[in-house]
Amino acid sequence: MTERPARWTQATVYPDMWANPDDDPRNSEGPTPDGELPTLQDFLTNYRLTLRMKCEGLSPEQQARRSVPPSTMSLLGLVRHVAEVERDWRNWITDGDPLPKLYGKRDADFDEAVGEQAVIDAAFADLEREQAATDAVLAEYPNLGEHVGRERIAVRELLVHRIEEYARHCGHADLLRECVDGRVGQ
């Protein structure tokens, strides 16, 4: 059996938190969003931040470390995967020819997630670009009930699906991070 890292957290206020409430960029002391669209956008923003936070402070090798065989899942692979998925969602909501896969062949987002700083930098740049591009297209449709694109998907359904995708992968990221260096928390 391999040596497992000791569990730890940076939080000092609550031992099961990732960071102290005052240091958590997701923590808002202000009023909650007013309305369905701002609420959905707030949840999406917080899950996006959570995924980034789970990758912070790790070496390239640690970010690329695979979970358990035969899985190819890693924190870096998750970042590349959600960048790929953002591009795919944009294909759902536009009427033009679909954009090609970001990383080429199927599963390359995970399979080619190697522990090199250039690959990590590119993955985070891809993620920011793809998120911004999908957000920009969706901003053209403030009516959540509107059906858009070739798939005629409701904007609400796409936003909820995005939240679900990020939430699921943030759960994976929790476990991956704990395996890498023992850090736990919300």
N, C-alpha and C positions, 0 to 999 in steps of 0.2 A: 504494500500500500504506500502511496506517495505521501509525503509530508504536506499537511494542510496548513494554510496560514491561520493564525489566531484571528478571531473575529474582533473588529474594532470599529469605531466611529469617531468622527471629529467633534460630534456634538457633545456639549457638556451640560446642557439643560435637560435633555431627555435622551436616555441611552439608546433609544431605537431610532433616532433621527439621523439623517445624512449630515445635516448641518444645523447649527443653532438657528432658531427662528429669525433672529435679527440678521443672520448672514445668508439666508436662503433667498435667492432671487425669485423664487416662485411664491414667496410669502407676501401677501398683500394685506395691509392693515386697513385699507380703504374699503369703500363700498363694493359689493359684488357687482358684476356686470348686469346691466339692465337690458333684458330682452334675450330672445333665443339666439340670434346670430352672435352677439357679443359673448354670450355664455359659451357657445360652442368654440369660438375663436380663443377664448381664455383657456379652456381645457386643452386645446391643441397646443397652444403656446407653452403651457406648463409641461406637457408630456415631451415636447421638443427639448425644452430646457433640461428635463430629467435625463433624457438620453445623453445629452452633452455632458452633464455633470457626472454620469457614471463612467465616462471615458477620461475625465480630467485626472492629471497627475500620474498617468501611467506611461511607461516606456512604449516604444513601437512594438516590441516583442510582446509585452503584456496585452496591448490592445488587440493584437492578432492571435493571441492564445486561444486555441480551440477548446470547446467545452468538454465533452466526453465522446469518445469514438462510438459510432461512426459519424457523429455530427460534425459539420464543418462550421458551426456557429461560433462566432467570436464577437467581441464588442465592435471591432473594426468592420466585420462582416455585416453587423446590424446597421451601422452607419451607411455603408454602401447599399445595403438592401433598401433602407427607407428612401435613399436618394433615387434608386431605381423605381421604387413604387410611386414616388411623387411624379416622376416622368410618366409612368403608366397611367396614373389618374388623370393627368393632363390630356393624355390621348383619349380618355373616355369622354372628356367634356368639350373637345374641339371637333370641328367637322372636317378638317383637312386630313391629309395623309398622316398616319401615325409616325411619331418620332422613333428612331431606332433605339434598341436597348442601349442603355448607358454603358454597360460593361460587356456588351457583346453577347456571347452565348449564355444559355440558361445556367443559372447558379454561379456564374462568374463573380457575382457580388460577394458571395461567401468564399468560393473556391480560390479566388485570386487575392484575398485579403491577407497580404503578407506584411510582416513587421518591419517595414521600411518607412522612414519619416516622409519621404516623397509620396508614398501611397496614402499615408494618413492625411497629409496636407491636401492632396487631391480629393480624397473622399469627403472631407469636411467642406471644401470649396464646392464640390458637386452637390452636396446636400443643401448648402445655402442657396445655390443657384436654382436648383430644382424646386425647393420650397417656395422661393420668391416668385418663380415663374408660374407655379400652380396657384399660389395666392393671388397673383395678378389676374389670371384668367377668371378665377372664382369671384373676384371683386366686381367683375362686370355683371354678376347675377345676384343682386341683393335679395331677390325673392327666393326663399328657401324651397318653395314648392315648385319652382320652375324646373322643367325637364330639359336637359341640354345634351349636346353632342350626339354622335352616332348612336350611342347606347341609350339615349333618351333617359338618362339617370337624373333623379331629382337632386338638386343642389344639397338639400338637407341630408339625403342618404349618403352622398359623397363625403360631406363633412363628418357625419357620424362614423362612417367607415374609416376615415383618416384617424379620428380619435381612437377608435378601437385598435387599429393597426399599431399606432404608437404606444398605446397602453399595454398591449400584449408584449411588444418588444421591450418596453421598459421593465416588465416582469422578467423577461429573459436577461436583460442587462443587470438586474439586481443579482441574479444567481451567478452570472458570469463574473461580475466584479468581486463577489464574495469568494469565488474560486481562485481568482487571480491574487488578491492581496488581503482577503478577509474583511474588507470594508463592507459594512451593512448599513441599512437605514432606509427611510422612506424615499 
